[in-house]
Amino acid sequence: MTDDLLGRHRAVLPDWLALYYEEPIEITHGEGRHVWDAEGNRYLDFFGGILTTMTAHALPEVTKAVSEQAGRIIHSSTLYLNRPMVELAERVAQLSGIPDARVFFTTSGTEANDTALLLATAYRRSNTILAMRNSYHGRSFSSVGITGNRGWSPTSLSPLQTLYVHGGVRTRGPYASLSDDDFIAACVDDLVDLLGHTRPPAALIAEPIQGVGGFTSPPDGLYAAFREVLHERGILWIADEVQTGWGRTGEHFWGWQAHGQNGPPDIMTFAKGIGNGMSIGGVVARSEIMNCLDSNSISTFGGTQITMAAGLANLNYLLEHDLQGNARRVGGLLIERLRSAAAPVPAVREVRGRGLMIGIEITKPGTDEADPQTAAAVLEAARAGGLLIGKGGGHNTSSLRVAPPLSLNVAEAEEGAAILENALRSIQ
């Protein structure tokens, strides 16, 4: 059945639509932190549909909310009052930390970032955007144009002028050997120098932890230091929280809060986990920025009732069960367990991350040179052992990505770490 489905997939879908594994799998159902494929194999899921199944597979509270809402009305568009959309917007605005916040819902993180770019460029009357090297912001024409990861940016054409800034990766690049404080100072000096050679940009967009880039990040405080420089010049700060939001990093509810000494971002985008698999994205911004557009707009599918019902139920579950605290506790144990497992493996350059957002960088032993074949071998070995993980990386790197649902328990963390340890040993 799977082979037939693979042939049909290849016959009608784009060649560039990536599939994991030499023999791709069809996932048919899930429960908690586990999924099953069409052959009946059971897997511990440490990737959650790319960090999207945030709480658990088949979470009863979300399933019930979706079912009950579907029995009433599924969709009406934003042309009509929508109680679930208003209720979720109120919750998100309050949680965002942005004063006088307004919320616009989209169907994906890509569309959320696209909207943020529209707002920033319209508000500032500038099409110049600052972005981080090694970044990823989506697959729309505007978002690939600001993506600083060559492997995920298929065209250099763009409606925007993009200038790339140092700092998204702590352990690579010209400042890697510096202390954290000196690293931040050097990146700030570089930003100030860059701004002296260009017309005023609209905004800086940055992921607090770079997702597709391999879960890399700067020292805490870098974006606060950037914020001070930007604020003096009226340049906006867009925090891309598509992967870092909703408590995944454990220490904070939003990734930007590790850099929040100078206040919240002007604009924040979110998506992925809030819907626990339902298609929700969104933008939060100060009212004067959100309201700066001088033409009509709507969203046909953004904020539709069934996705908002799922988002409300999922957010309630996350807060009531302190899944942020669980990500901090269980994630802390998991990252230390993985560091211990990786220590004797020469191909592992670094284990990094926070909370339940952990990257394992694979290189050719004794070098900083990427080794995608070995990373793929670990991915295959983990799957053979009953564990699903992801991969990514920039700087021509190969990184494994570990991001389980936030309800992961200690026993499951240990089980997954043991499988991954065996997978890493298998490449030696």
Phi, psi and chi 1 to 4 in degrees:
 res  aa     phi    psi   chi1   chi2   chi3   chi4
   1 MET       -  -45.1 -179.8 -174.3  -63.3      -
   2 THR   -64.0  -42.1  -59.8      -      -      -
   3 ASP   -61.0  -41.3  -71.6  -17.5      -      -
   4 ASP   -64.4  -43.1  178.7   55.4      -      -
   5 LEU   -64.2  -38.0 -174.9   60.2      -      -
   6 LEU   -62.6  -43.5  177.3   58.6      -      -
   7 GLY   -62.3  -42.5      -      -      -      -
   8 ARG   -64.5  -41.4  -69.2  161.6   58.4 -167.6
   9 HIS   -55.5  -49.9  174.1  103.5      -      -
  10 ARG   -67.7  -24.7  -72.3  172.5  171.8  164.8
  11 ALA   -78.3  -25.5      -      -      -      -
  12 VAL  -123.8  -11.2  -64.2      -      -      -
  13 LEU  -111.4  159.6  -63.0  172.9      -      -
  14 PRO   -63.3  148.7  -20.0   30.4      -      -
  15 ASP   -62.8  -28.8  -68.5  -15.4      -      -
  16 TRP   -85.5    4.3   41.8 -100.3      -      -
  17 LEU   -82.3  101.8 -163.7   61.7      -      -
  18 ALA   -67.4  143.7      -      -      -      -
  19 LEU  -124.9  138.9  -74.0  168.8      -      -
  20 TYR   -77.6  150.4  -85.1  174.0      -      -
  21 TYR    78.3  146.3  -51.1  118.0      -      -
  22 GLU   -62.2  -34.6  -68.1 -178.8    5.8      -
  23 GLU  -118.4   91.2  -63.1 -179.8    4.4      -
  24 PRO   -57.3  150.2  -24.8   35.3      -      -
  25 ILE  -111.6  151.6   59.9  174.9      -      -
  26 GLU  -104.2  116.6  176.5 -167.5    1.7      -
  27 ILE   -86.2  123.1  -65.9  176.5      -      -
  28 THR  -102.5  -31.5   56.9      -      -      -
  29 HIS  -162.4  164.4   61.4  -73.2      -      -
  30 GLY  -147.8  161.4      -      -      -      -
  31 GLU  -155.1  127.8 -178.6  178.7  -13.3      -
  32 GLY    62.9 -121.8      -      -      -      -
  33 ARG  -103.3   17.7  -83.8   69.5   57.3 -166.3
  34 HIS  -122.8  151.2  -68.2   87.0      -      -
  35 VAL  -133.2  162.2  -65.8      -      -      -
  36 TRP  -126.2  145.7  -75.4 -101.9      -      -
  37 ASP   -98.7  177.9   69.3   15.9      -      -
  38 ALA   -66.2  -17.3      -      -      -      -
  39 GLU   -92.2    1.5  -51.9  -59.1  -39.1      -
  40 GLY    89.6    4.3      -      -      -      -
  41 ASN   -75.3  139.3  -61.8  -55.6      -      -
  42 ARG  -104.3  135.5  176.6  176.7  178.3  -96.8
  43 TYR  -129.0  143.0  -57.4   95.3      -      -
  44 LEU   -80.4  124.4 -173.5   57.7      -      -
  45 ASP   -96.5  108.3 -175.8    5.2      -      -
  46 PHE  -107.7   26.0  -88.4   25.0      -      -
  47 PHE  -135.6  -21.2 -156.8   38.1      -      -
  48 GLY    56.4   44.0      -      -      -      -
  49 GLY    59.7   42.5      -      -      -      -
  50 ILE    64.9   58.3  -41.1  178.4      -      -
  51 LEU    63.9   22.9  -67.9   80.0      -      -
  52 THR  -103.1  -38.1  -60.8      -      -      -
  53 THR   -77.9   85.8  -54.1      -      -      -
  54 MET   -82.4  -37.4  179.5  174.2   65.9      -
  55 THR   -97.5  -56.6   45.7      -      -      -
  56 ALA  -173.5  155.2      -      -      -      -
  57 HIS   -70.6  139.7  -70.0  -79.8      -      -
  58 ALA    53.1   41.0      -      -      -      -
  59 LEU   -61.5  119.4 -173.7   70.7      -      -
  60 PRO   -56.0  -38.4  -26.5   35.3      -      -
  61 GLU   -63.1  -39.5  -71.2   82.8   -9.8      -
  62 VAL   -74.5  -42.6  173.0      -      -      -
  63 THR   -58.8  -42.8  -58.8      -      -      -
  64 LYS   -65.0  -44.2  179.3 -177.3  178.0 -176.6
  65 ALA   -62.4  -41.3      -      -      -      -
  66 VAL   -65.5  -44.9  168.4      -      -      -
  67 SER   -62.9  -45.2  177.0      -      -      -
  68 GLU   -66.3  -40.6  -69.4  179.2   -9.4      -
  69 GLN   -66.7  -39.1 -176.4   60.4   55.2      -
  70 ALA   -62.3  -29.5      -      -      -      -
  71 GLY   -75.5  -14.2      -      -      -      -
  72 ARG   -99.4  -70.0  -65.6 -169.5  -67.9  -89.8
  73 ILE  -157.4  139.6 -172.5  169.3      -      -
  74 ILE   -92.6  -35.9  -67.8  174.8      -      -
  75 HIS  -156.5  144.4  167.7   77.6      -      -
  76 SER  -144.4   -9.7   66.5      -      -      -
  77 SER    81.9  172.0   87.0      -      -      -
  78 THR   -82.6    5.0   56.1      -      -      -
  79 LEU   -76.8   -8.5  -70.7  170.9      -      -
  80 TYR  -126.5  152.3  -54.2   93.4      -      -
  81 LEU   -58.4  140.6  -74.2  172.0      -      -
  82 ASN  -137.9  101.8  177.9  -25.8      -      -
  83 ARG   -60.4  -48.2 -171.1  174.2  -61.0  -87.1
  84 PRO   -60.3  -34.9  -23.3   33.1      -      -
  85 MET   -67.1  -43.4 -178.8  170.1   68.3      -
  86 VAL   -63.6  -42.6  171.8      -      -      -
  87 GLU   -64.8  -43.0  -69.1  175.5   -8.7      -
  88 LEU   -69.9  -37.4 -174.1   55.9      -      -
  89 ALA   -61.2  -40.9      -      -      -      -
  90 GLU   -60.7  -42.6  -70.5  171.6  -22.5      -
  91 ARG   -66.4  -45.8  -59.8  -69.7  -61.3  -78.8
  92 VAL   -65.3  -42.7  172.6      -      -      -
  93 ALA   -59.3  -43.6      -      -      -      -
  94 GLN   -66.2  -40.1 -173.8  -88.0  -35.5      -
  95 LEU   -74.9  -21.3  -70.8  165.8      -      -
  96 SER   -68.3  -30.2   72.9      -      -      -
  97 GLY    82.4   -2.6      -      -      -      -
  98 ILE   -85.7  125.7  -63.8  174.3      -      -
  99 PRO   -67.8  143.9   23.7  -32.4      -      -
 100 ASP    47.7   50.3 -167.2   20.5      -      -
 101 ALA   -79.0  144.0      -      -      -      -
 102 ARG  -119.6  147.2  -57.3  -64.6  173.4   95.1
 103 VAL  -124.0  134.7 -177.8      -      -      -
 104 PHE  -125.0  126.1  176.6   74.6      -      -
 105 PHE   -94.1  141.3  -71.3  106.4      -      -
 106 THR  -125.9 -172.3   66.3      -      -      -
 107 THR  -103.0   -3.9   60.1      -      -      -
 108 SER  -162.8  167.5   68.8      -      -      -
 109 GLY   -67.8  -36.5      -      -      -      -
 110 THR   -57.0  -49.0  -70.5      -      -      -
 111 GLU   -67.3  -33.1 -170.9 -172.2  -10.5      -
 112 ALA   -63.6  -47.2      -      -      -      -
 113 ASN   -65.6  -36.9  -75.1  -28.3      -      -
 114 ASP   -59.3  -43.3 -156.9   58.0      -      -
 115 THR   -66.5  -40.8  -57.6      -      -      -
 116 ALA   -61.1  -40.6      -      -      -      -
 117 LEU   -64.9  -40.1  -65.6  169.3      -      -
 118 LEU   -60.3  -47.3  170.2   64.7      -      -
 119 LEU   -62.6  -46.2  -68.6  170.9      -      -
 120 ALA   -64.8  -45.2      -      -      -      -
 121 THR   -69.0  -35.4   53.3      -      -      -
 122 ALA   -69.9  -42.6      -      -      -      -
 123 TYR   -65.9  -39.6 -177.0   78.7      -      -
 124 ARG   -95.6   -8.5  -70.9  -83.9  -66.3  157.6
 125 ARG    55.9   46.0  -51.2  -57.4  -61.6  170.3
 126 SER  -147.2  141.2  167.9      -      -      -
 127 ASN  -104.6   14.5   76.4  -30.1      -      -
 128 THR   -92.7  129.8  -59.3      -      -      -
 129 ILE  -123.5  135.6  -65.8  -67.7      -      -
 130 LEU   -92.1  132.3  -58.0  172.1      -      -
 131 ALA  -136.3  163.4      -      -      -      -
 132 MET   -90.9  144.8  -56.1  -56.0  -64.3      -
 133 ARG   -64.7  144.4  -60.7  175.4 -173.6 -172.5
 134 ASN    77.6   11.1 -164.7   52.5      -      -
 135 SER   -84.9  164.9   59.5      -      -      -
 136 TYR  -144.6  132.3  174.5   83.0      -      -
 137 HIS  -132.6    7.2  -62.1  -71.1      -      -
 138 GLY   132.4 -175.3      -      -      -      -
 139 ARG  -120.2   12.6   48.4  154.6  -60.7  -81.3
 140 SER   -79.8  168.9   66.5      -      -      -
 141 PHE   -59.5  -40.8 -173.7   48.4      -      -
 142 SER   -76.3  -37.8   67.7      -      -      -
 143 SER   -75.7  -32.1   60.0      -      -      -
 144 VAL   -70.1  -25.9  -62.0      -      -      -
 145 GLY   -69.9  -18.6      -      -      -      -
 146 ILE  -109.8    0.5   61.5  165.8      -      -
 147 THR   -74.8  125.9  -73.9      -      -      -
 148 GLY   -97.3   31.4      -      -      -      -
 149 ASN  -127.7  107.0 -173.4  -39.7      -      -
 150 ARG   -56.3  -35.0 -175.9  174.3   58.9 -171.9
 151 GLY   -67.7  -14.5      -      -      -      -
 152 TRP  -122.2   16.8  -69.3   91.8      -      -
 153 SER  -126.6   93.3 -173.3      -      -      -
 154 PRO   -77.9   -5.6   29.0  -35.0      -      -
 155 THR  -145.8  147.4  176.4      -      -      -
 156 SER   -91.2   -6.7   60.9      -      -      -
 157 LEU   -72.6  141.7  -59.0  174.1      -      -
 158 SER  -163.9  149.5  174.8      -      -      -
 159 PRO   -77.5   -4.3   28.7  -34.6      -      -
 160 LEU  -119.2  151.4  -56.6  167.0      -      -
 161 GLN   -94.7  119.2  179.1 -172.4   28.5      -
 162 THR  -110.5  131.7  -52.3      -      -      -
 163 LEU  -119.3  127.9  -55.8  172.3      -      -
 164 TYR   -98.4  136.7  -67.2  101.6      -      -
 165 VAL  -110.6  148.2 -179.4      -      -      -
 166 HIS   -72.0  152.9  -77.0  -64.3      -      -
 167 GLY   129.3  -14.4      -      -      -      -
 168 GLY   -73.0  -17.6      -      -      -      -
 169 VAL  -124.3  117.7 -177.1      -      -      -
 170 ARG   -73.4  -35.6  176.1   65.4 -176.9   91.0
 171 THR  -104.3   13.0   61.4      -      -      -
 172 ARG  -137.6  165.7  -75.2 -179.1  177.6  -91.9
 173 GLY    93.0 -179.7      -      -      -      -
 174 PRO   -68.3  -16.4   23.4  -33.4      -      -
 175 TYR  -108.9   10.3  -52.8  143.0      -      -
 176 ALA   -61.2  -30.5      -      -      -      -
 177 SER   -81.7   -6.8   62.7      -      -      -
 178 LEU   -80.0  160.5  -58.5  177.2      -      -
 179 SER   -67.3  166.1   68.1      -      -      -
 180 ASP   -57.2  -46.8  -76.9   -4.8      -      -
 181 ASP   -63.7  -42.8  -72.2  -14.8      -      -
 182 ASP   -69.9  -34.2  -71.8  -15.1      -      -
 183 PHE   -59.4  -49.0 -179.4   95.8      -      -
 184 ILE   -61.6  -44.8  -69.2  172.9      -      -
 185 ALA   -61.5  -41.7      -      -      -      -
 186 ALA   -66.1  -40.5      -      -      -      -
 187 CYS   -66.7  -38.7  -68.5      -      -      -
 188 VAL   -65.3  -44.1  169.5      -      -      -
 189 ASP   -58.6  -41.0  -73.1  -14.3      -      -
 190 ASP   -64.4  -41.8  177.0   72.7      -      -
 191 LEU   -62.0  -46.0  173.2   63.1      -      -
 192 VAL   -61.5  -42.4  171.2      -      -      -
 193 ASP   -63.0  -43.6 -178.9   69.9      -      -
 194 LEU   -60.0  -43.6  176.5   64.1      -      -
 195 LEU   -65.9  -21.4  -67.0  174.4      -      -
 196 GLY   -76.2   -8.7      -      -      -      -
 197 HIS  -116.0    9.3  -63.6  -76.6      -      -
 198 THR  -141.3  160.4 -176.1      -      -      -
 199 ARG   -67.7  154.6  -62.8 -173.1   64.4   80.9
 200 PRO   -57.2  123.1  -25.6   34.7      -      -
 201 PRO   -72.8  164.2  -14.4   29.8      -      -
 202 ALA   -77.8  -44.3      -      -      -      -
 203 ALA  -163.9  161.5      -      -      -      -
 204 LEU  -104.5  127.2  165.7   73.9      -      -
 205 ILE  -109.9  133.1 -174.9  168.6      -      -
 206 ALA  -151.7  139.7      -      -      -      -
 207 GLU   -86.2  127.0  -54.3  157.2   89.9      -
 208 PRO   -57.0  -39.3  -27.3   36.1      -      -
 209 ILE  -127.1  125.8  -62.3  176.3      -      -
 210 GLN   -76.2  117.5  -63.7  179.6  -35.7      -
 211 GLY   -74.7  -71.8      -      -      -      -
 212 VAL   -60.2  -28.0  171.2      -      -      -
 213 GLY   -67.5   -3.7      -      -      -      -
 214 GLY   106.1   24.1      -      -      -      -
 215 PHE    59.8   44.2  -66.8  164.3      -      -
 216 THR   -92.7  158.6   58.0      -      -      -
 217 SER  -159.2  159.9   62.2      -      -      -
 218 PRO   -85.3  174.9   34.1  -35.8      -      -
 219 PRO   -62.5  147.6  -17.4   29.7      -      -
 220 ASP   -56.2  136.4  -72.0   -4.4      -      -
 221 GLY   103.4  -12.9      -      -      -      -
 222 LEU   -60.5  -48.0  174.3   73.2      -      -
 223 TYR   -72.4  -23.9  -65.9  119.6      -      -
 224 ALA   -65.5  -41.1      -      -      -      -
 225 ALA   -67.4  -41.1      -      -      -      -
 226 PHE   -60.7  -42.7  -82.8    4.5      -      -
 227 ARG   -57.1  -40.0  168.5   80.6  156.8  150.2
 228 GLU   -62.1  -43.7 -172.7  172.3  -18.2      -
 229 VAL   -65.6  -43.3  172.4      -      -      -
 230 LEU   -66.3  -44.0  -60.0  173.7      -      -
 231 HIS   -61.6  -38.5 -174.9   70.9      -      -
 232 GLU   -59.5  -26.9  -69.9  173.6   -7.8      -
 233 ARG  -106.7    5.4  -65.2  158.1  175.4   78.6
 234 GLY    75.3   13.1      -      -      -      -
 235 ILE   -84.4  135.6  -58.0  167.3      -      -
 236 LEU   -81.3  155.6  -56.4  179.1      -      -
 237 TRP  -115.4  119.8  172.3   27.6      -      -
 238 ILE  -105.0  119.1  -55.6  169.8      -      -
 239 ALA   -95.9  117.0      -      -      -      -
 240 ASP   -86.7   99.5  178.5  -16.9      -      -
 241 GLU  -102.2   22.5  -63.2  -85.8   -3.7      -
 242 VAL   -57.3  -39.6  168.5      -      -      -
 243 GLN  -103.0  -24.8  -64.0 -161.6   29.6      -
 244 THR   -94.0  -11.3   47.4      -      -      -
 245 GLY   -74.7  169.9      -      -      -      -
 246 TRP    71.2   25.3  -43.4  108.3      -      -
 247 GLY    91.8    6.3      -      -      -      -
 248 ARG   -61.5  -34.4  176.8  162.3  -71.4  -80.2
 249 THR   -76.1   -6.6   67.8      -      -      -
 250 GLY    81.2  -55.6      -      -      -      -
 251 GLU   -70.9  -27.8  -63.9  173.6   22.9      -
 252 HIS  -139.2  157.5  -57.2   96.7      -      -
 253 PHE   -73.9  -37.0 -164.8   74.4      -      -
 254 TRP  -119.1  146.4  -55.1  107.8      -      -
 255 GLY   -61.8  -32.8      -      -      -      -
 256 TRP   -64.3  -21.0   69.2 -100.5      -      -
 257 GLN   -68.2  -17.5  -70.7  170.9  -42.2      -
 258 ALA   -71.1  -11.7      -      -      -      -
 259 HIS  -128.3   26.5  -52.0  -90.8      -      -
 260 GLY   -95.1   18.7      -      -      -      -
 261 GLN   -62.5  -25.5  -63.6   93.3  -37.7      -
 262 ASN  -107.4   26.0  -68.4  -36.7      -      -
 263 GLY    97.2  171.8      -      -      -      -
 264 PRO   -73.2  167.1   29.1  -35.7      -      -
 265 PRO   -66.2  162.4   23.8  -32.9      -      -
 266 ASP   -74.5  -34.6  -58.8  -69.9      -      -
 267 ILE  -136.9  140.4  -56.7  173.7      -      -
 268 MET  -133.5  137.8 -175.6  177.2   73.2      -
 269 THR  -112.8  151.7   62.1      -      -      -
 270 PHE  -147.5  164.9   60.3   86.7      -      -
 271 ALA  -177.4 -144.6      -      -      -      -
 272 LYS    46.1 -102.6  -70.1 -161.7 -178.3  -72.5
 273 GLY   -64.3  -22.5      -      -      -      -
 274 ILE   -59.7  -32.6 -179.0   58.5      -      -
 275 GLY   -93.8   -2.9      -      -      -      -
 276 ASN    52.4   34.8 -155.9   41.8      -      -
 277 GLY   116.2  -22.2      -      -      -      -
 278 MET   -76.0  154.4  -63.2  -64.7  -78.6      -
 279 SER   -84.9   93.0 -174.8      -      -      -
 280 ILE  -131.5  131.7  -54.9  176.5      -      -
 281 GLY  -136.1  174.9      -      -      -      -
 282 GLY  -177.3  169.2      -      -      -      -
 283 VAL  -129.4  136.0 -176.2      -      -      -
 284 VAL  -119.0  133.1 -167.5      -      -      -
 285 ALA  -151.4  158.4      -      -      -      -
 286 ARG   -56.8  148.4  -61.0 -161.5  -40.2  -92.2
 287 SER   -58.7  -39.4   59.1      -      -      -
 288 GLU   -68.0  -26.0   69.9  -91.6   22.7      -
 289 ILE   -79.4  -48.9  -62.0  172.1      -      -
 290 MET   -60.2  -34.9 -175.1   68.4   80.3      -
 291 ASN   -91.9   11.5  -66.2  -27.6      -      -
 292 CYS   -77.4  -14.9   75.9      -      -      -
 293 LEU   -70.2  136.5  -56.7 -177.7      -      -
 294 ASP  -109.3   25.2   59.9    1.9      -      -
 295 SER  -136.3  165.8   61.6      -      -      -
 296 ASN   -72.2  151.7  -65.9  -35.9      -      -
 297 SER  -155.6  156.3 -169.1      -      -      -
 298 ILE  -141.8  179.3   61.2  166.4      -      -
 299 SER  -136.5  123.5 -179.6      -      -      -
 300 THR   -68.2  -47.7  -57.4      -      -      -
 301 PHE  -109.2  -17.9  -69.6  108.2      -      -
 302 GLY   -66.7  129.4      -      -      -      -
 303 GLY    78.7   16.1      -      -      -      -
 304 THR   -63.1  150.9 -164.3      -      -      -
 305 GLN   -57.7  -39.1  -76.5   91.8  -25.5      -
 306 ILE   -70.6  -36.3 -164.3  165.3      -      -
 307 THR   -73.6  -34.6   60.9      -      -      -
 308 MET   -67.5  -37.1  -62.1  -67.3   97.2      -
 309 ALA   -62.2  -42.3      -      -      -      -
 310 ALA   -63.4  -44.3      -      -      -      -
 311 GLY   -62.2  -41.9      -      -      -      -
 312 LEU   -63.9  -45.8  -80.3  165.3      -      -
 313 ALA   -64.3  -40.9      -      -      -      -
 314 ASN   -67.4  -43.1 -164.3   44.3      -      -
 315 LEU   -64.8  -41.3 -178.5   57.8      -      -
 316 ASN   -59.9  -44.5  -73.4  -22.9      -      -
 317 TYR   -62.7  -44.8 -175.5   91.0      -      -
 318 LEU   -59.3  -44.1  179.9  141.8      -      -
 319 LEU   -74.6  -42.2  -65.6  172.6      -      -
 320 GLU   -67.1  -29.0  -70.7  169.3    4.7      -
 321 HIS  -102.8   10.4  -68.0   80.3      -      -
 322 ASP    47.6   55.0 -172.9   24.4      -      -
 323 LEU   -70.3  -22.4  -66.2 -166.5      -      -
 324 GLN   -63.4  -46.3  176.6 -172.3  -22.2      -
 325 GLY   -62.2  -37.9      -      -      -      -
 326 ASN   -65.3  -39.3 -168.7   65.8      -      -
 327 ALA   -62.2  -37.2      -      -      -      -
 328 ARG   -68.0  -46.3 -178.2  178.8   64.2 -106.3
 329 ARG   -71.8  -56.6  -67.8 -174.6  -63.6  -87.9
 330 VAL   -70.8  -37.2  179.6      -      -      -
 331 GLY   -63.2  -39.0      -      -      -      -
 332 GLY   -62.4  -41.9      -      -      -      -
 333 LEU   -64.7  -42.4  -66.2  172.3      -      -
 334 LEU   -65.4  -44.0  179.9   57.4      -      -
 335 ILE   -66.5  -37.0 -165.9  168.7      -      -
 336 GLU   -68.9  -37.4  -69.9  -52.7  -44.4      -
 337 ARG   -64.4  -40.6  175.6   69.9  171.4   81.4
 338 LEU   -71.1  -35.1  -68.5  176.3      -      -
 339 ARG   -63.9  -39.5  -78.0  176.1  173.7  154.4
 340 SER   -65.8  -42.0  175.6      -      -      -
 341 ALA   -66.8  -34.0      -      -      -      -
 342 ALA   -85.0  -18.7      -      -      -      -
 343 ALA   -53.7  -42.1      -      -      -      -
 344 PRO   -86.2    6.6   29.0  -31.9      -      -
 345 VAL  -100.7  108.7 -178.4      -      -      -
 346 PRO   -60.6  -25.4  -22.1   32.8      -      -
 347 ALA   -75.8  -13.0      -      -      -      -
 348 VAL   -89.8  112.9  176.1      -      -      -
 349 ARG   -80.5  -37.6  179.3  179.5 -178.8  -89.6
 350 GLU  -161.5  141.6 -177.7 -177.9   22.7      -
 351 VAL  -113.8  123.1  178.1      -      -      -
 352 ARG  -140.8  170.2   55.8 -178.4  174.5 -112.5
 353 GLY   128.7 -173.7      -      -      -      -
 354 ARG  -155.3  151.4   57.0  178.1   53.2 -178.8
 355 GLY    60.6 -140.7      -      -      -      -
 356 LEU  -100.9   55.5  -72.5  172.0      -      -
 357 MET  -147.2   86.0 -164.1  172.4 -175.0      -
 358 ILE  -123.0  131.8  -56.1  167.8      -      -
 359 GLY  -114.2  141.2      -      -      -      -
 360 ILE  -122.9  109.4  -56.3  172.5      -      -
 361 GLU   -88.6  127.9 -174.2  173.8  -25.3      -
 362 ILE  -107.3  127.9  -55.2  -66.0      -      -
 363 THR  -136.1  170.1   57.1      -      -      -
 364 LYS   -69.0  129.7  -65.7 -178.5  179.0  178.4
 365 PRO   -50.6  133.3  -28.8   36.6      -      -
 366 GLY    80.8    4.1      -      -      -      -
 367 THR  -133.8  174.8   76.2      -      -      -
 368 ASP  -101.6   14.2  -74.2  -18.1      -      -
 369 GLU   -82.9  131.3 -175.2  179.4  -11.2      -
 370 ALA   -60.0  150.8      -      -      -      -
 371 ASP  -136.1   75.1 -167.1  -12.5      -      -
 372 PRO   -62.2  -29.6   18.2  -29.3      -      -
 373 GLN   -65.8  -42.1  -69.5   77.8   20.3      -
 374 THR   -68.3  -40.0  -63.4      -      -      -
 375 ALA   -59.9  -42.1      -      -      -      -
 376 ALA   -64.3  -35.8      -      -      -      -
 377 ALA   -65.6  -39.0      -      -      -      -
 378 VAL   -65.7  -41.5  177.5      -      -      -
 379 LEU   -57.5  -45.0 -160.1   76.9      -      -
 380 GLU   -65.8  -43.0  -66.7  -79.0   -2.8      -
 381 ALA   -66.3  -37.5      -      -      -      -
 382 ALA   -63.8  -43.7      -      -      -      -
 383 ARG   -61.7  -42.7  175.0 -139.2  167.0  163.9
 384 ALA   -61.1  -30.3      -      -      -      -
 385 GLY   -85.3   -3.5      -      -      -      -
 386 GLY    97.6   26.6      -      -      -      -
 387 LEU  -131.6  131.3  177.3   70.6      -      -
 388 LEU  -103.8  124.2  -56.6 -175.2      -      -
 389 ILE  -129.2  177.1   57.7  174.4      -      -
 390 GLY  -115.6 -177.6      -      -      -      -
 391 LYS  -145.4  165.0   60.2 -178.8  178.5  178.4
 392 GLY  -175.9 -156.5      -      -      -      -
 393 GLY   128.9  147.1      -      -      -      -
 394 GLY  -125.8 -164.7      -      -      -      -
 395 HIS    50.9   32.8  -81.0   83.9      -      -
 396 ASN    55.8   35.7  -63.9  -44.2      -      -
 397 THR  -102.6  168.1   66.2      -      -      -
 398 SER  -126.2  115.9  -56.5      -      -      -
 399 SER  -127.6  139.2  -63.0      -      -      -
 400 LEU   -87.3  141.5  -54.7  172.0      -      -
 401 ARG  -117.7  126.9  -66.4 -158.7  -74.6  163.9
 402 VAL  -118.0  113.8  176.0      -      -      -
 403 ALA  -150.7   76.1      -      -      -      -
 404 PRO   -71.1  166.8  -10.0   25.0      -      -
 405 PRO   -55.0  149.1  -27.4   36.3      -      -
 406 LEU   -72.4   -7.4  -58.0 -171.1      -      -
 407 SER   -90.4    7.5   56.6      -      -      -
 408 LEU   -50.1  135.3 -175.3   77.0      -      -
 409 ASN  -102.0  172.3   61.8   44.9      -      -
 410 VAL   -63.6  -40.7  171.9      -      -      -
 411 ALA   -63.5  -40.8      -      -      -      -
 412 GLU   -69.0  -36.9  -69.0  163.6  -21.4      -
 413 ALA   -61.4  -43.8      -      -      -      -
 414 GLU   -65.8  -40.7  175.3   55.1   36.9      -
 415 GLU   -61.2  -47.0  178.3 -171.7   -5.0      -
 416 GLY   -64.8  -40.4      -      -      -      -
 417 ALA   -63.8  -38.1      -      -      -      -
 418 ALA   -65.4  -41.4      -      -      -      -
 419 ILE   -63.7  -43.6  -64.4  170.5      -      -
 420 LEU   -68.6  -34.5 -164.8   45.3      -      -
 421 GLU   -61.2  -45.5 -178.9  175.7   20.6      -
 422 ASN   -63.4  -37.6  -71.9  -26.7      -      -
 423 ALA   -65.3  -40.1      -      -      -      -
 424 LEU   -67.3  -39.6  -70.8  168.1      -      -
 425 ARG   -64.5  -30.8  -74.1  177.5  176.7  173.4
 426 SER   -66.8  -17.1   73.9      -      -      -
 427 ILE   -90.3   -6.7   63.8  175.9      -      -
 428 GLN   -79.2      -  -64.6 -168.4   77.3      -
